[in-house]
Each structure stands twice: as structure tokens, then as C-alpha cells.
Amino acid sequence: MKKDRKKLLIPCYRDMDAYELPEEFAHLQAQDMSKIGFINDVVRGIKKVAVKEEPKATEAPQAEAAAPAAPEAPAEKAPEDYTGNLVVYSPHDADPLNAGVALFEAAYPNINVEVIAAGTGELCQRVVAESENPQGDVLWGGGADTLAGYTDYFAPYVCANDSVIGDAYKDANDLWIGESPLPMVIIYNKTLIDEADVPQTWEDLCNENLKGKIAYASPAKSGSAYTQLCTMLFSQPTLEEGWALVEKFIANLDGKIQDSSGNCHKLVASGEYAIGVTIEKSAVLYNDNPDIGYIYPAKNSAVPDGVALIKGCPNEENAKLFIDFVTGLECQKDQNTNWKRRPVRSDLTPEGLCELSTLDLGNYDFAYAANNKESIVEKWNDLTVG
């Protein structure tokens, strides 16, 4: 099926996460049977393969050759004039990922979109492995501090929405574009901790009264946890002082480190941990839960999820179109309204989220975080073992 697009397999699942499907299905776009519109999504996927273009009528030969016409400027394409394929690599959660792709497909009905979902690190390594013969076209998602370490494998592109995206949220050489800033939060269970005792700073996480009560993922396994680790390091005047803070924080974890960042907010919500370190888009899922609260710590970061054009991709025109779309008004509004993802556009006020200008944001060193990830993770591992 990878070679013959006339064949189609659509994995359908229920009461599980898309990432729990067998890895043989990783290159396929799975559908959640519990999602509203499931049948419509499946039918749309089938129609892409089943419906063929009708052959064009053969024009009758002209008796005489017409005089050459003066050249005209190429007309702007209509959405239905875009055809061909598009392969999207993405680590986004299944629901916002599928929603964004569905909107793009509705806007450009004649482009066949294939989604390959996996973790950010795995997808970046895949881009590296395929660099001699790229199979993907665009990487949608993943923290910009991770993408910054793979810019050799991305092509520069100034998107159509560049003027409303701040310089802090895009690569100086246009090799990645931020599409959703992600502030970090400390989430807490009100039944397990008094609100007066909730940490307000990274230093507060080192309070001995919290020992063993903090849910935090390994930066070696989680991109967001790596960003949180670097945010702690950069929150101090020097890196040496940053590592001293991190060492105290590790001691307060009491040997309890999660394998997945997605577990942290869930463990707090279930009452297994009093507090956790997570990303804003996970915490806002509990806005209607009276037992769960969250705060934005001082000296925070707002590293954006990014989108990047894969160098040498086979469907460059469609890839650029997709980048324009996910940074465009329609997709940014939908991702914010329905999935609580923060828009990157300066002309959109986030719905249900505070303004970034109200947060205490520190100086996050993208270049250092990207270029020193291996040594930072290695030092983290040494500290946790020691």
C-alpha cells in the first residue's frame, strides 16, 4: 500500500490511544470510532482512492495553427486545482492532529494526505535516516528547541503568515516556524495540597515537604520534560547554579520519574501525586474539574511547537501549502477553540487562555538547548543514577 495508492487500509480503534496501535500501522491515518464524524472521515478517506478523475475530452484538431498568443501571467490556483500527495509527520495528539488534517483536506479536496504519527525524536531521526531519499514532506509539531537541532534536514520557507508571527517564534533562517507557544505549568490536586502551599517558582519545587509528591517525566524520553529541564537551568543566573537547582529537584522526586509526560497530569488528576510539571495544553483539559488547578511558575518558557519543510521533500508545493494552512486563521482558531492550543498569530487573542504578556517569561536559549541536548540529558541521567 505504500507503493500502490490505489489500495487503502484505514485502522479504526476505540477506547485506546492511536499511539498504542501496532507499529506496522504507523504510516497510516487511523480513525477513532468514538469521535463525532467518524463515519464521515472514513468515507472521505475511501473516496480519495475510489473516485478517479474522468478523462478529458480530446480536442478536435484545428485546421490551421493559430498565431502564437501573447504570454499571460499565470492565474492564481483555486483550492481544487491543487492535486497530488502530501505526507505529514506529526507527534501531535491524535484528536487535534486529525482535526487539523481534516480541515486541510476540506480546503484542498484533491490533495491526498498521509499522516505518520510518532514521537518528536523518532520522527526527527526518521527524517535524518531518509535524508538521501526523503519520504515525508512536512513535520508538524515538536518543540522548537528539538527542531533547532535538525535544521540541516529542513529547507527554508517564509510562510504566508510570516508578518503575524513574532521573531521569537520562528527560526532566524526560516528553517522552522512556531505554530503554538507552550508555556509550562505546575498542576496540582486541591484534595492533596492546600493552595497556599502550591509552588510558585522552580525553586519552590525543591521544598522538602513535597518530596515524592511530584510527577515529572524523564527528559531523556520526553521532549516537553527536556524543555522543562532547560527552563529550570536557564532560570538561574548561571548554568552552574541551574544544575545546582536541578540536583535539588531530582532529590525531591525521590526516585520517582515517569516514562511519559502524558502520565504526569493524569497521575495528579487521579490523586496519585499532589503536583506535577506539565504543559499548558494538558492542564487546561481540567478546567472543568473543581479538584484540579494549575499555575504558571516564574521565569517560565513558551517554546513553541513548530512546523518545518523537509529538505528535498517529494511534494514541496503541497507541503508549503500545508504550512501556510496550519499557521493560517482557520486552523489556528480551530486548534485554539476546540483543542485549547495557543495560537502563535499576533492577531488572534487566545480563547480560554491568558495572554503571554501576563506571564513571567525567562530567557530561553534555543541554540544551547538544541546543540547540547546529548550532554544535558547525559548529565541528568548521571544525577538521577548517582
FENJODA-V694088 format. One line per field, one symbol per residue. phi: phi as a letter, one per 40 degrees, with the letter a starting at -180 (. if undefined). psi: psi as a letter, one per 20 degrees, with the letter a starting at -180 (. if undefined). burial: + if it has 16 or more other ideal C-beta (glycine too) atoms within 10 Angstrom, else -. Layout:
# FENJODA-V694088
phi=???
psi=???
burial=???
This chain:
# FENJODA-V694088
phi=.ccbccbabbcbbafacdcccdcccccbccbcccccgdcccccccccdcccbcccccccccccbcccdcccbccccccdcccbgbabbcaccddcccccccccccccbcbbccbbbbacdccccccdcccdcadbcbabbhhccccdccbccbbbcacccbdcbbcccbaccbgcabcbacbccbbcabccbacccccdbbcccccccccdgbbcaccccbbcccccccccccccbdbcccccccccccccccfgbbccbccccccccccgcbcbababdcccccbdccccbbabcccfcbbcccbbacccgccbcccccccccccbcccccccccccbfcccccccbcccgbccdcccccccccdcccccbdccccccdcccccc
psi=hhhoiiqppopprqkrqhiiqqihjhjqoqpoiippjgghggghhhhhhhpqpqqqqpqqqqgqpqqpqppqppqpqqhiipabrpopppjqqgghghgghhgghhhmijpopppopaqggghghggghjhhmphrhqoorpqhhghhikiijqqqporijhijoqhikqqhjkiqpqioqnqqqoqqoiiipqhhjppirhhhijphijpjjppqqpiiipghhgggghgggiiqhrhghghhghghgghihkjopqhphhhghhhghijhqhrqpaqghhhiijhjoiiprqqoqqlarlpqqrpqpppjqimgghghggghgijrgggggghgghjkppqipijppppjqrqhiiqnpaopnggghgikgghghggggghhg.
burial=------------+----++-+----+++++++--------+---+------------------------------------+---+++++++++-++++++++++-++--+++++++++++-++-++--+---++++++++++++++++++-+++-+-+-+--++--++++--++++++++++++++++---+----++-++++++---+--++++++++++++++++++++++++-----++-++--++-++---++--+++++++++---++++++++++++++-----++++++-+++++++++++++-++++-+++++++++++--++-+++--+++++++----+--+--+--+-++-+++-+++-++--++-++---+--
